[in-house]
Amino acid sequence: MIKTLLITLLFGFTAGIASAQNHENGLAGNAPAVYTIQNTVNDNWKGFERVNITIGPHKAYYVNPKKPLEGNPWVWRASFPDWHTDIDSILLTKGFHIAFVNVDDQYGSPYALQVWDVFYNYLTTKQSFDAKVALEGVSRGGLYVYGWAKRNPDKVSCIYNEAPVCNIKSWPGGKLSAPGDANLWKQLQQVYHITEQQALDYKDNPIDNLDGLAAFKVPVMHIIGINDQVVPNADNTNILAQRYTALGGPIMIYPVTAGPQELNGHHFPIEHPEQWANMIMGYSYPVKKVLPYTDYFTTRNCLANSLNVFNSGKNATVAFLGGSITYNPGWREKISRYLTERFPATNFHFIQAGIPSLGSVPHAFRLQRDVLDSGRVDLLFVEAAVNDNVNGLDSLTELRTLEGIVRHAKKANPQMDIVMMSFVDPDKIRDYNNGKTPLQIKNHELIAEHYGLPSINLAKEVTDKLNNHEFSWQYDFKDLHPAIYGQELYFASIKSLLNTCFDKQQAIVSKTNPLPGPLNAFNIDNGRYYNIQNAKNLDGWAINPDWAPNNNLSTREGFVHKPMLIGTKPGASLTLPFSGTAIGMAIVSGPDAGIISYSIDGGAEKKMDLYTEFSSWIYLPWYVTFSTDLKKGSHTLHLKIDSDKNKNSKGNTCQVIYFLTN
């Protein structure tokens, strides 16, 4: 009986790209959005049942053991599946499955690895194979093994390679110490859709970008001919081993010197295959159960609108609005590269709008300038839960700003898709372990539910995975600013959310869902920066057109060498006429930050301490609101520097870079 399944592409990537600019898709190639998987006629392989299938035009199979081990561990062959099969035969008798998909002459190209992703998804979801696989590569198979493993380090139990190609400049390029193959070198350029110069400049060879694999401690075994002249060790295995061990990755190299060394040392016998089979089994079994990513996100209305834009093969814009976890290299760059490979015909523009230390209040007021002024945005990622907690933001203000971000973005483009993200910090881990949902996550989920937005709770996921002993906070994740392991985990989980939405909505037509009524009438849905030039009646204040500190303290990019309205003496005052329902200011709070007094429309005077727990070592961008529930219309803010100051402050300074209005 023939089963037909529609399986869509699933894949990721570990290399970064330049952000906030158009991304060239020359390396991505062409890939269909949907493959059809069909069963063909089963047969036998070395006395075991072989199930043959097709994935679009590609033949594939998996071989079933007579008695599978619990958890269904498996080995995935890359290229030359009938070469040196003793290890596979031994593992089959022990209860492993063996799998292979034919994407020969693709040299580990992005297209080939997308086919791999389809096969992996089919085997793990439809056939219940283990989520982690042992990869086997022979010769050029190294390009496939490392290409896929670096995109998916969380899905690999170990890597076994024989004489693997680790550098296309060596083979088939012939640009180093090997002769190479001129015809295959041209073929590689064709399937990668690159020029020879681009191939020479290629930065994702197996020897490159190994940090994710090393962070996951994926064990690697290389069996090499000691005098291999086709794939010389000096250009391939030796470089990879040096780089991998320097990153903390475990690797073993076994040079073969016994037996015939054929094909200029590239073919050699494998002595004692049972030893290697036992090593692969030791790394792969017993199967360790990992918590699935799908437990930690909610798709709701999914991402049909942005998907249709991406499928159109034209221009698309994706924005990332967040704090330092978005600003720092890692998951954001990987998601950007993932999108360019999943949709190779689309010209992407990525907006990097992550700024360290900033949460939902700053996001609400800077959304227009930092994101929307760049033009139509199709997909927006929003994260604020960590900084809202660290900065001590109250719940009501957080709800008003988060809701304002969503409504402001949807008014700019009603078809914009938005993903709400909650990252982890130690406080959230403690809350969950005490049976409490963190306040910031409640608020993020409340907004996502009301507006039908996909959301992902990475704080709960990290907490649960820590409790499941999948990794260590101290040695793997390390900090709320995740180390490489954490960045890979974030990427894999966010990618899983995107894949789930994209796979489910291939045929859904874009539509504009009307905005529901607001949860809070005073949400910041029209937040703007308001120029400091609008301040009036300056008494003891002046604008420095190019402010920079005169000491060695740190600053934040975008908040130095900018015009700054500065007052330093107690009693310095100003007035600010404005219109709207909210008023606040963005300041730079340093070691001399003071206390201010303020009133609105002649009302009661209140005080605000501008010194933060971070002010002693950095001129920190700090966004404060004086009121977010004013009546619509014109108002006047009265601002004065108070004579009191924080006991830790060295002065009474107030440095305003923007006023904030709604």
C-alpha positions in Angstrom: 0.0 0.0 0.0 1.4 3.4 -1.0 1.3 6.1 1.6 1.6 9.7 0.5 2.7 12.3 2.9 3.3 16.0 2.4 6.4 16.9 4.3 7.8 20.4 4.2 11.4 21.5 4.6 13.0 21.7 8.0 16.4 23.1 8.5 18.7 25.5 10.3 22.2 27.0 10.1 25.0 28.0 12.5 26.8 30.6 10.5 26.1 34.3 11.1 25.3 37.0 8.6 25.5 40.8 8.6 22.3 42.2 10.0 20.1 45.1 9.1 20.8 44.9 5.4 19.7 43.0 2.3 20.9 39.4 2.3 22.1 37.8 -0.9 20.7 34.3 -1.4 23.4 33.1 -3.8 24.4 30.2 -1.6 21.0 29.0 -1.0 20.2 27.4 -4.4 16.7 26.5 -5.4 14.4 24.3 -3.3 10.8 23.3 -3.6 8.5 24.2 -0.7 6.9 20.8 -0.4 8.1 17.3 -1.1 6.0 14.2 -1.6 7.2 11.1 0.2 6.0 7.8 -1.2 6.7 4.1 -0.4 8.0 1.9 -3.2 8.8 -1.8 -3.1 10.5 -3.1 0.0 13.4 -5.6 -0.3 16.2 -7.0 1.8 19.6 -5.6 2.7 22.1 -8.1 4.1 19.2 -10.2 5.5 17.3 -7.3 7.0 14.1 -5.7 5.7 14.8 -2.5 3.7 11.9 0.0 3.3 12.4 2.0 0.1 10.8 5.4 -0.3 11.2 8.4 -2.5 11.4 12.0 -1.4 10.4 14.0 -4.4 13.0 12.9 -7.0 15.4 11.4 -4.5 15.5 7.7 -3.5 15.9 6.8 0.1 15.6 3.9 2.4 15.8 2.7 6.0 16.7 -0.8 7.1 14.9 -2.3 10.1 16.6 -4.6 12.6 14.9 -7.8 13.5 14.5 -6.6 17.1 14.8 -2.8 17.5 16.4 -1.4 20.7 14.2 0.7 22.9 14.0 4.2 21.6 14.9 3.2 18.0 18.5 4.4 17.8 19.8 4.8 14.2 22.7 5.4 11.9 22.5 7.7 8.9 24.8 7.0 6.0 26.0 9.9 3.8 27.2 8.8 0.3 28.5 5.4 -0.8 26.1 3.4 1.4 27.5 0.1 0.2 31.1 0.9 1.1 32.5 -0.7 4.3 29.2 -1.9 5.5 30.5 -4.1 8.3 29.8 -1.5 11.0 26.3 -1.1 9.8 25.6 -4.8 9.7 26.9 -5.2 13.3 24.7 -2.3 14.5 21.7 -3.8 12.8 22.2 -7.1 14.6 22.3 -5.1 17.9 19.0 -3.4 17.1 19.9 -0.1 15.3 18.1 1.1 12.2 20.2 2.2 9.2 19.1 5.1 6.9 20.2 6.6 3.6 18.9 9.3 1.2 20.5 9.7 -2.2 21.4 13.3 -2.9 24.7 12.5 -4.7 26.4 15.2 -6.7 25.1 17.9 -4.4 28.3 18.2 -2.2 26.4 19.0 1.0 24.8 22.0 -0.6 21.9 23.8 1.2 19.5 22.1 -1.2 20.8 18.6 -0.3 20.6 19.4 3.4 17.0 20.5 3.1 16.2 17.0 1.6 18.0 15.6 4.6 15.8 17.6 6.9 12.7 16.2 5.2 14.0 12.6 5.7 14.9 13.3 9.3 11.5 14.7 10.1 9.8 11.7 8.4 11.9 9.1 10.3 11.6 10.8 13.7 7.9 11.8 13.5 6.3 9.0 11.3 8.6 6.1 12.2 9.5 7.1 15.8 13.3 7.0 15.3 15.3 8.5 18.1 15.6 12.3 18.0 19.4 12.0 18.0 21.2 10.1 15.1 24.7 8.7 14.6 26.1 10.2 11.4 28.4 8.2 9.1 30.3 9.9 6.3 32.7 8.5 3.7 34.9 10.8 1.6 32.6 13.5 0.2 30.0 12.3 2.7 31.9 14.5 5.1 30.4 17.5 3.4 26.9 16.3 4.1 27.6 15.0 7.6 29.1 18.3 8.9 26.8 20.5 6.9 23.8 18.9 8.6 25.3 18.4 12.0 26.4 22.0 12.3 22.8 23.1 11.5 21.5 20.5 14.0 24.0 19.9 16.8 21.1 19.1 19.1 20.1 16.1 16.9 23.4 14.3 16.6 24.7 11.6 19.0 28.1 11.1 17.3 29.9 11.4 14.0 31.9 8.6 12.4 33.9 9.5 9.2 36.2 7.7 6.9 38.7 9.9 4.9 36.2 12.7 5.0 36.3 15.8 2.8 36.4 18.8 5.2 37.4 21.5 2.8 36.0 22.1 -0.7 39.2 24.0 -1.7 41.1 20.8 -1.1 38.6 18.5 -2.9 37.2 18.9 -5.5 38.8 22.3 -5.7 42.4 21.1 -6.0 43.6 24.6 -4.7 45.7 23.3 -1.9 47.9 20.2 -1.8 45.6 17.8 -3.7 45.0 17.6 -7.5 41.3 17.8 -7.0 38.8 17.3 -9.9 38.2 20.1 -12.3 34.9 18.8 -13.6 33.5 18.1 -10.2 34.7 21.5 -9.0 32.6 23.1 -11.7 29.7 20.9 -10.7 29.9 22.0 -7.1 29.8 25.6 -8.1 26.7 24.9 -10.1 24.7 23.1 -7.4 25.8 25.8 -4.8 24.9 28.6 -7.3 28.2 30.3 -6.8 31.2 31.5 -8.8 34.7 30.0 -8.3 35.7 33.0 -6.3 32.8 32.6 -4.0 33.6 28.9 -3.6 37.2 29.9 -2.7 35.8 32.4 -0.2 33.2 30.0 1.2 33.0 30.2 5.0 31.0 27.1 5.9 33.3 24.2 5.1 33.3 21.4 7.6 36.4 23.0 9.1 34.4 26.2 9.8 31.8 27.2 12.4 32.3 24.2 14.7 31.4 26.0 17.9 27.8 24.7 18.1 28.9 21.0 17.7 31.7 21.6 20.3 29.2 23.2 22.7 27.0 20.1 22.5 30.1 17.9 22.9 29.3 15.8 19.9 31.9 13.0 19.7 33.7 12.8 16.4 35.7 9.8 15.0 37.9 10.1 11.9 39.4 7.0 10.3 42.1 8.2 7.8 44.6 6.8 5.5 47.9 8.2 6.7 49.1 9.0 3.2 45.8 10.0 1.6 46.7 12.1 -1.5 43.1 12.5 -2.7 41.8 14.1 0.5 45.1 15.1 2.2 44.9 15.1 6.0 46.8 18.3 6.3 44.1 20.2 4.4 41.1 18.4 5.9 41.1 16.2 9.1 44.1 17.9 10.7 42.6 21.4 10.5 39.2 20.3 11.7 40.7 18.4 14.6 42.8 21.3 15.7 39.9 23.7 15.5 37.4 21.3 17.1 39.6 20.5 20.1 40.4 24.2 20.6 36.6 24.8 20.9 36.3 21.9 23.5 34.9 19.4 21.1 35.9 15.7 21.5 37.5 14.0 18.5 39.5 10.9 17.9 41.7 10.3 14.8 42.7 6.7 13.9 45.3 6.5 11.1 45.2 3.3 9.1 48.6 1.9 8.2 47.9 -1.9 7.9 46.5 -3.5 4.7 46.4 -2.3 1.2 46.3 1.5 0.7 44.6 2.0 -2.6 43.4 5.0 -4.7 46.5 7.0 -3.7 45.9 6.2 0.0 42.2 7.2 -0.1 40.9 3.6 0.2 42.0 1.4 3.1 40.6 -1.5 5.1 38.8 -1.1 8.4 40.2 -3.4 11.0 38.0 -4.6 13.9 34.8 -2.9 12.7 33.1 -4.3 15.9 35.2 -1.8 17.9 33.8 1.2 16.0 30.3 -0.3 16.1 30.6 -0.6 19.9 31.7 3.1 20.1 28.8 4.3 18.1 26.5 2.2 20.2 28.0 3.6 23.4 27.4 7.2 22.2 23.9 6.4 21.0 22.4 3.9 23.5 20.6 3.8 25.9 18.5 6.5 24.2 18.3 9.6 26.4 14.9 11.1 26.3 14.9 14.9 25.6 11.9 17.2 26.1 10.4 18.2 22.7 10.5 21.8 21.6 6.9 21.6 20.7 5.9 21.6 24.4 7.1 25.2 24.7 5.4 27.2 22.0 1.9 28.0 21.0 1.2 28.6 17.3 -2.3 30.3 17.6 -2.9 32.1 14.2 0.5 31.1 13.0 2.4 32.9 10.3 0.4 32.6 7.1 0.9 36.2 6.0 4.6 36.3 6.2 4.8 32.8 4.8 3.0 34.0 1.6 5.3 36.9 1.3 8.4 34.6 1.7 6.9 32.2 -0.9 6.4 35.0 -3.4 10.1 35.1 -4.2 10.3 38.9 -4.0 11.3 41.1 -1.2 10.7 40.5 2.5 11.6 42.3 5.7 12.1 40.6 9.1 12.8 42.6 12.2 14.2 41.6 15.6 13.1 43.9 18.5 14.7 43.1 21.8 17.5 43.7 24.3 21.0 42.3 24.6 19.9 38.7 24.0 18.7 39.8 20.6 21.6 42.2 20.0 24.4 39.7 20.7 25.5 37.2 18.0 23.7 33.9 18.1 20.1 32.8 17.5 19.1 36.0 15.6 21.8 35.4 12.9 21.0 31.7 12.7 17.3 32.4 12.2 18.2 34.9 9.5 20.3 32.4 7.6 17.6 29.7 8.1 15.0 31.9 6.4 17.3 32.7 3.5 17.8 28.9 2.9 14.2 27.9 3.4 13.1 30.6 0.9 16.0 30.9 -1.5 14.2 32.9 -4.1 13.4 35.7 -1.6 15.5 38.8 -1.1 15.5 39.3 2.7 16.1 42.5 4.6 16.8 42.0 8.2 16.4 44.8 10.8 18.6 44.2 13.9 16.8 46.3 16.5 18.2 44.7 19.6 19.7 47.2 22.1 21.3 45.9 25.4 19.4 46.7 28.6 16.2 47.7 26.9 12.8 46.2 27.6 9.1 46.8 26.6 9.0 50.4 27.6 11.9 51.5 25.3 10.6 49.1 22.6 7.2 50.8 22.6 8.6 54.3 22.1 11.4 53.4 19.7 9.4 51.0 17.5 8.6 53.7 15.0 12.1 54.9 14.5 14.1 51.7 14.9 11.7 49.4 13.0 8.7 50.9 11.2 10.5 53.8 9.6 12.5 51.3 7.5 9.3 50.4 5.6 6.9 47.5 5.5 7.8 44.7 8.0 6.5 41.2 7.3 7.6 39.4 10.4 8.5 40.8 13.8 10.2 39.0 16.7 9.7 40.7 20.1 11.5 39.9 23.3 11.5 41.9 26.6 10.8 39.5 29.5 14.4 39.4 30.8 15.0 43.1 30.9 11.5 43.9 32.2 12.4 41.7 35.1 15.9 43.0 35.6 14.8 46.6 35.3 12.0 46.1 37.8 9.2 47.2 35.5 5.7 47.1 37.1 3.1 44.8 35.6 0.6 47.5 34.4 3.2 49.4 32.5 4.5 46.3 30.9 1.0 45.3 29.7 0.5 48.8 28.3 3.8 48.8 26.5 3.6 45.2 25.2 0.1 45.7 23.9 1.1 49.1 22.4 3.9 47.4 20.5 1.5 44.9 18.9 -1.2 47.5 18.1 1.3 50.0 16.7 3.0 47.3 14.5 -0.4 46.0 13.3 -1.6 49.5 12.4 1.6 50.0 10.3 1.0 46.8 8.5 -2.2 44.8 9.4 -0.7 41.7 7.8 2.5 41.8 9.9 3.1 38.5 11.7 4.5 38.9 15.3 6.3 36.3 17.4 6.3 36.9 21.2 9.3 35.4 23.0 10.1 35.0 26.7 13.8 34.2 27.4 15.2 32.8 30.6 17.0 34.3 33.6 17.7 32.9 37.0 14.7 34.5 38.6 12.4 32.8 36.2 14.0 29.4 36.8 13.5 30.0 40.5 9.8 31.0 40.0 9.1 27.9 38.0 10.9 25.6 40.4 8.7 27.1 43.2 5.5 26.4 41.2 5.0 30.0 40.1 4.7 31.4 36.6 6.8 34.5 36.3 4.9 37.7 36.0 6.6 38.8 32.7 5.7 35.5 31.1 2.1 35.8 32.2 1.9 39.3 30.5 3.6 38.2 27.3 1.2 35.2 27.0 -1.8 37.4 27.8 -1.0 39.7 24.9 -0.1 36.8 22.6 -3.4 35.1 23.4 -5.5 38.2 22.9 -4.0 39.0 19.5 -3.6 35.4 18.3 0.2 35.6 18.1 2.6 32.7 18.1 4.6 32.7 21.3 7.5 30.7 22.7 8.4 30.2 26.4 12.1 29.6 26.4 12.3 30.3 30.1 10.0 27.3 30.9 11.9 25.2 28.3 15.3 25.8 29.8 14.0 25.2 33.3 12.5 21.9 32.4 15.5 20.8 30.4 17.8 21.6 33.3 15.5 19.6 35.6 15.6 16.8 33.0 19.4 16.8 33.2 19.9 17.6 29.5 22.6 20.2 30.2 24.1 22.3 32.9 23.4 26.0 33.6 26.9 26.4 35.0 28.9 24.7 32.3 26.6 24.9 29.2 24.1 27.7 29.3 26.2 29.8 31.7 24.3 33.0 31.9 21.1 34.9 30.9 23.2 36.0 28.0 23.5 32.5 26.7 26.8 30.9 25.8 27.0 29.1 22.5 25.1 26.1 23.8 22.2 28.3 24.8 22.2 30.2 21.5 22.0 26.9 19.7 19.1 25.8 21.9 17.2 29.1 21.4 17.7 28.8 17.6 16.6 25.2 17.5 13.4 25.9 19.5 12.5 29.1 17.6 13.2 27.2 14.3 10.9 24.5 15.5 8.1 27.0 16.0 8.6 28.6 12.6 8.7 25.2 10.9 5.5 24.1 12.6 3.8 27.2 11.4 5.2 27.1 7.9 4.5 23.4 7.5 0.9 23.8 8.7 0.0 26.8 6.6 1.5 26.1 3.1 -1.9 26.6 1.4 -3.5 29.2 3.5 -4.2 32.6 1.9 -3.1 35.7 3.5 -5.8 37.6 5.3 -6.1 40.6 7.6 -7.6 39.8 10.9 -9.3 42.9 12.4 -7.6 44.1 15.6 -9.6 43.1 18.7 -10.5 45.7 21.2 -7.6 46.7 23.5 -7.1 45.1 26.8 -6.0 48.4 28.2 -7.3 51.7 26.9 -4.0 53.4 27.7 -1.7 51.1 25.8 1.2 52.8 24.1 0.1 52.2 20.5 1.5 55.4 19.0 4.8 55.6 20.9 7.3 58.1 19.5 10.6 59.8 20.3 9.9 63.5 21.0 12.9 65.8 20.2 14.7 67.5 23.1 14.6 70.7 21.1 10.9 70.9 22.2 11.9 71.7 25.8 11.1 75.3 26.8 12.1 77.8 29.5 15.5 76.2 30.0 17.0 77.3 33.3 20.3 75.6 34.0 19.9 73.2 31.1 21.8 73.1 27.8 22.0 70.9 24.8 25.4 69.3 24.1 25.3 68.5 20.4 27.8 65.6 20.7 27.8 64.2 24.2 30.4 61.7 25.3 31.7 61.0 28.8 34.9 62.4 30.0 35.9 59.3 31.9 36.5 55.7 31.0 33.1 54.3 31.8 31.2 52.1 29.3 28.5 53.5 27.0 25.9 51.9 24.7 26.1 52.3 21.0 23.5 54.8 19.8 23.5 56.6 23.2 26.9 58.4 22.8 28.0 61.1 20.4 24.4 62.2 20.2 22.7 65.5 21.2 21.9 65.5 24.9 19.8 67.9 27.0 21.8 68.2 30.2 21.2 69.7 33.6 23.7 69.3 36.5 22.7 71.7 39.3 19.9 71.4 41.8 17.1 73.7 40.9 17.7 73.6 37.1 14.2 73.5 35.5 12.4 73.3 32.2 8.9 72.9 30.7 7.8 70.6 27.9 4.6 71.1 26.0 3.3 67.9 24.4 0.2 66.1 23.2 -0.9 62.6 23.9 -1.7 60.2 26.7 1.8 59.4 27.9 5.0 61.3 28.7 8.4 60.1 29.7 12.1 60.4 28.8 15.1 58.4 27.7 18.1 59.3 29.7 21.7 58.2 30.0 22.2 57.3 33.7 25.8 57.4 34.8 27.7 57.7 38.1 26.5 61.2 38.8 22.8 60.6 38.0 20.5 62.7 40.2 17.0 62.9 41.5 14.3 64.9 39.6 11.0 66.4 40.6 8.2 66.6 38.0 4.6 67.5 37.6 2.1 67.5 34.7 -0.3 70.3 34.0 0.4 71.9 37.4 -0.5 68.7 39.3 1.1 67.2 42.3 4.9 67.2 42.3 6.6 63.8 42.4 10.2 62.7 42.6 12.2 60.1 40.7 15.7 58.8 41.4 17.6 58.4 38.1 20.5 56.5 39.6 20.4 52.7 38.8 22.2 49.7 40.2 24.3 49.7 37.0 25.2 53.5 37.0 28.5 53.1 38.7 30.1 51.4 35.8 28.1 52.4 32.7 26.2 55.3 31.2 23.1 53.2 30.9 20.2 54.0 28.5 17.3 54.3 30.9 13.7 54.9 29.9 11.2 56.3 32.5 7.6 57.2 32.2 6.0 60.0 34.2 2.4 59.1 33.2 0.8 56.7 30.8 -2.9 57.4 31.4 -3.4 61.1 30.5 -6.4 62.4 28.7 -6.0 62.9 25.0 -4.9 66.5 24.2 -2.3 69.0 25.1 -0.3 68.9 28.3 2.8 70.5 29.9 5.5 68.7 31.8 7.4 70.7 34.5 10.8 69.1 35.2 13.4 70.2 37.9 16.6 68.8 39.3 16.1 68.1 43.0 18.6 69.0 45.7 18.5 65.4 47.1 20.5 62.6 45.5 21.1 58.9 45.8 23.7 58.1 48.4 25.8 56.3 45.8 25.6 59.1 43.2 28.4 61.5 42.6 26.2 64.3 41.4 22.8 65.6 40.4 22.9 65.2 36.7 20.0 64.5 34.3 21.0 63.8 30.7 18.0 63.5 28.3 18.5 62.0 24.9 14.8 61.8 23.9 11.5 62.7 25.4 8.8 60.0 25.0 5.2 60.6 23.9 2.2 58.5 22.9 
